[in-house]
Amino acid sequence: MTKLNDLPATPIPAPPARLPDPARVRRIASDAEALQAAHDLAAVFADGASERDRERRLPWDELDRWSESGLGGITVPREYGGADVSYTTLAEVFVILCAADPALGQIPQNHFGLLGVLREIGSEPQKRRFYGEVLTGARLGNAGPERRSESSQTILQGTTRLTGTAQGLRLNGHRFYSTGALFAHRVPARALDDQGRSVQVWTPREVRGLSIVDDWSSFGQRTTASGSVVFDNVPVAPEDVLPIWQLAERPGLYGPTSQLIQAAIDQGIAEATLADAIAFVRQYARPWIDSGLEHATQDPYIIQDVGRLQIDVHAAREVLLEAGRTLDTIAAGPLDAEASARASVAVAEAKVLTTEIALEASQKLFELAGSSATRAKHNLDRHWRNARTHTLHDPVRWKTHLIGNYHLNHVLPARHSWN
């Protein structure tokens, strides 16, 4: 497998994603319908999740079912034909899907993050066009961050450029950690324009010069295919460019929305881990020799640990849903700098707890289940591998700093996708 730091001179392009038949794409109309669709898909995704992880079998067919389910359009505003579900429902949808398969469940994260950007800075024609595509089953996959170049003083100084030429706009750059791009029908990417401003280019997947390289080699979240994207003189239509520099100038919810989804993914991992731990203890685990007990389920220490994990999983879920309700309340009122900050703080609190319980549960599983749980045939290590990989998405130590700095010094969090 090609490593992230060992790309071939000529990237091998991945096959394009199939557009679904619009006639097969459901139009979800309510929060209840969205939650039911998530439960229905989760029942399908759970079957084979371990094998997909073990074999790194990419979920093309499963994502086609996801597109047909209509879940991709649940945050589209009602005036454009979507369900415009609550933030609370959006979080629950991700918990449900990621408890079934967190790698498959993570793939649409950038889809919804991008829709949040479109909501805040898209023009009316852009909203009509892009929302329309999503409602007929199109998937969005972000071309992720860049490595710091030798000429850059910080990681914020990217080298991807959107340049005006005699032939029109052209996009050049190399991105990585591009979750969802391999399976997407549009691959939006951040770039600097000729004025040095940050823009987001919503590139069609099959445009000339765009290559997606499946070089994701992480030990966890293995089937997200979060590899590299290369733009080689890609032609860009002006109407596919969003002025993302404007996001820094106005309060918004696109950052808290993105982080709410990240926290929900970790919560799903935690809930699946605890369920598998309980099932394994009931079916396989043996009591310790000195306990004098017949079944591991009678061991008072195991009982206590399961109780503690259940409390912590429940607490993290409730704080996550409370963060979703906070975003719902803020979205319904005037959105100023203070409101945007409260949203970031609420989601940061959830992110801290879901990170901690995902890691704790996936480690504690083996203490409760015993040495037989480490056998490769059970593949239970995937829970820890997934939790450890995904919780590195953004360092939780900066979340506790954000929370403390807000409450102690009333410093408002910076506005970006990680807050």
N, C-alpha and C positions, 0 to 999 in steps of 0.2 A: 504494500500500500504506500502511496506517495505521502511523504511527510509534509507538514505545513512549511517547513523551512528548506524543503528540497524539491521545489516544483520543477517540472520538466521545462525545457526552453520553449517548447510549443505545447501549451496546455491541451489536454485531451478533453474536448467538450462533452458534457453529459447530454443525453437525449432530452428533447423538450417535453414538458408536461402536456398531457392530453387535456384539451378543453372539454368539459362535460357537455352533454346534450342539454341545452337549456330547458327542454321540456321535462327533463328528469330532476331538475333542481327544485326543491321545495321552497316555498316562500313562507318562512316562519313569521307569525303575526303577534306573538305575545311572549312574555317571560316564561309562562308555564309551558308553552310549546318548546321553547329553547331548552329548558331543563329536561323535558321528556326526551327530546332528540339527543341530548347529551347522554342520558341514561341508556337509550337504545344503542347508540354507537359504542358506549363503554362496554356493554355486554359483548359486542362483537370484537372490540379491540383487545379485551383481556385475554381472549382465546388466541394463543399464539404469541403473546407479548414476550414471554421468556425465550421462545425459539427465535424470534426476530432479533432479540438482543444477542443471543448466543452465536447466531450465524451472520449477524449484521445484514439481515435481509430488509432492504428498504421498503417502506410501506406504501408503494404506489397505489395498489388496489384499495387499501384502507383510506387513503387520502381522496380517492375518487368518491368513495362513499361519504366521506366528510363533506365534500363539495355538494353532493346531491342532497345531503341532509338539510342544507340551507343554513347551517350554523355560521358560515362565513359572512352572512349578511345581517346578523342579529344586532349589530351596533349601528347599522345604517339608519340615519334619522327617518322618522315616519314620513316627512314631506318628500322624501326621495324613494319611498316604497319599502323601507326596512321596519324592523320591529322596535328599534331603539331601546333595547332592554336596559335594565338598570345595571349599574356597576356591580351591585351585589350579585345579580344573576350572572354577569360575566365571570366574576370570580368563582362562583359555584360551578359553572360549566367547565372551567379549567381544572378545578379540584376533581370533578367527576371523571373527566377524560384522563387526567394524569394518574389517578389511582388505578386506572386500567392499564395504561402504558404511558409513562411520563415522557419518553422520547417522542412518541407519536403525538402526544398531547402538547408537547412544547412547540412543535413545528409551526402551528398557526400563531404563535405569540406575536411575531413581527407583523403578521397580517393585520391584527387588531391595533397594534401600535401605530402602524402606518395610516390606518383609517382614522385614528385619533388626530394625527397630524393633518390629514386632509380636512377633517371637520374644522380645525382651527384656522388654517391659512389657505385652504383651497379656494379658487375662484368658483363662481357659480357654474360656468361651463365644465370645469374640472370635476366638481362634485357630481354633476349629472352624469358625466361620462364614466368616471371611475366607480361611482356607486352602482351604476347600471351594470358594469362588467362584473362586479362582485356579486350582485344579486342573481346573476345568471351562472354563478359557480366559479368565477376566476379566483385564483389564489395569489396573494402577494407574498413575496419573500425578500427580506431586506438584504442588500449587499452590506456586510458588516463593517467593522472599524478597519483602520489601517495600522500597520506597524509604523513605529516612529522611524522616520528617515534620518540619515546622518546629518542632514541640513536643518532638521527641526529641533527647536529647543524644548518643546513639550509634545506630548502625544496628540494634542489638539490641533497641531499644525499639519494638516493632511496634505497629501500630494495629488489626490484625485482632482482633475481639472475639467471644467466645462468651458470650452474655448470657441469663440466665434471665428469662423473661417470663411473663405470665399464660397465654399460649398455648403455653408450652414453650420449649425452648432455641432461640435464633436466632443465626445466624452472619453477620457483616458484615465486609467487608474487600476489599482490592484487591491482588492479587499479580502478580508478573511473573517472567520466566525460568522458566516452568512447563513444562519439558521433559516430554513424554509426556501432558500433561493433555488435549490436544485429542483424542487417540486412546483415552482411558481410559474405563473403566466405573465406576471410583471415583476421586475427586480429593481425596486427603487434604491438609489444610492445617493449619499451625500457627496457634494463636490464644492469647490470654489469656482465662482465665475470670473469673468475678466475684470470685474470690479473688486475682487477679493471677498465677495459675500458668499455665505453658505447657502447653497440651494440643494434641493432634492429632486433628482431626475428619475421619473417613473418609467424605466426602460422596459419595453416589451421583451419578452423572453427570447424570441426568435430573430431579433434584430442582428444585422451583420456586425461582427466584431465583438460580440458578447460571448464569453466562454465561462462556464461554471465547472470547476474542477472538484471532483469528489475526493478530497484529500483529508477528510476528517478522520483522525486516528485516536481519539480519546478513549480511555477505558470505560467511560460512562456516557449515558445519553448517546449511545453508539449509532442509532439510526436517525438522528436528526439531520445527518449529512451536512453539518455546519462547516462546510469547506470554503474554498476560495472562489472569488469572482474576479474576472479580468475584463476590463473594458479597453479595447484596442481601436481607437479612432471610431467609436460607435456614433452613428448619426442620431441626432436628437431633435425631435420636434419641439418648438418653443412652448406649445401648449402642454407638454409633458413635464414642465419644470415648475416646482413649487418654491416660493421664496422663504426658505426655512429660517433665514436670518431674522425674520420678523418674530419668531417664537421667543427669542431672548428679550424682545422689547415689550412683551405683553404677558400678563398672567394667564395661565392655562392649566389644563388637566392632562395633557398628553403624557407628561412624565409620570405623575402618579398612576395613570392608567397602566402604563407599561410595567411599573413596579408592582402594581396590584396583581397583574398576571404572573409575574415572576414568583411572588409569594404564594399564589394559588398552586403553581406547579410543585413547589416544595411541600405544600400541605397535602397534595395528592400523593406524593411519594411517601410521606409520613403515614398516611392512613392505610395505604396498601401494605406498607411494611408491618404495621401493627397487626393488621388482619392476617398476614402470612405467618407472623410470629405466633399468634394464638392458635392458628390452625395446625402449625407444626408441633407445638407443645402438646396439643390434644392428641395428635395422631402418632407422633414418633418419639418424643422426648422421654427419657427415663429418669426416675427420681435418683437423687444422690444416695450413695450406699449407706451413709450414716443417718439418713432421714428416717428409715424404717417405714417408709410410705410405699404404697402399691403403685401410685400413679404420680407423674410429674405435676399434674394439675392440682395435687393436694399439697405441694410444697409451699409453705407459707412465704418463703422468700420470692419464689416465682410469682405467687399471687400478688404480693406487695408491689413487685416491679411492674406487673401488668397494670395494676391499678394506677400507679404513678404515671406510666406512659399514657394511659387512657385519659387521665386528667390533663396532661400536657398537650395531647393531640386535640382534645376538646377545647382547651383554652386558646390554642393557636388558631383553630378554626373560627371561634367566636370573635377574636380580635380581627381576623381577616375579614369576616363579614361585617363587623362594625366599621372597618375602614371603607368597605364598599358602600355602606349606608352613609358614611361621612361624605364620600364623593357624590353620592346621589343628592344629598342635601345642598352641598356647595354648588353643584351643577344647576340646581333649580333657582338659585339666587344670583345676585350680582357677583361677578368673579373679579375680585381685586387681588392685590399682592398678598394681603393677609389670608384671604380664603385659599389661594393657591398654596401658600405655605402650610396651612392647616392640613390640606390634602396630602402634601408630601410627608408631613410628620405622622399622620395617621397610618399611612401605608408603610412608612419606615418601621413603626412599632410592630405591625403585622409581619414584615419581612424578617425582623430579628427573631421573633418567636417561631415562624415556620422554618427558618434556617436551622435553629437549634433543635427543634423536635425531629426534623427529617434526619439530621445527623445522629441524634441520640437514639431514635428508634431503630435506625438501620444498623447501628453498632450493638445495641442491646439485644437485638434479635438473636444473635449468636450466643450470648450469655444465657438467654432463656432456653433456647432450643438445644444447645449442646453441640458437641463436636460433629455429630452426624449431619447437622445442618450445613456444614462446610463442604459436603460432597458436591462435586460438579454437576451431578444429575439434577440437583434441586435448583441450582443457579440462583440461590438466595442472595449471593453477594451482589447481584445486580442492583438491589435496593441501595446499598451503601455506595456503590460505584456511581449510580445515578444521582444520589443526594450530594455526594462530595463534588461531583463534576458541576452540577447545576448551581449549587450554592456558591461556587466561585465566580459566578457571573458578575457580581459586584460585591466587594468586601463588606460584610455585615458590620465590621468595626466602624465603618464610616456612617452606618445607620445610627448606631448608638451615639456617635459624636454629633450627628445632625440633630437628634432628639434632645440631647443634653444642651447643645448650644442654643437651640430654640427656646427651651424652657428656662435656662439660666440667664442667657444674654439676649434673648429675643432676636437672634440672628436668623433671618429668613433663608431657607435652603436655596442653593443655586438652582436655576431652571434648566433641566436637561432630562434626557430619557432615563437616567439612573436615579432621579429623585422624584 
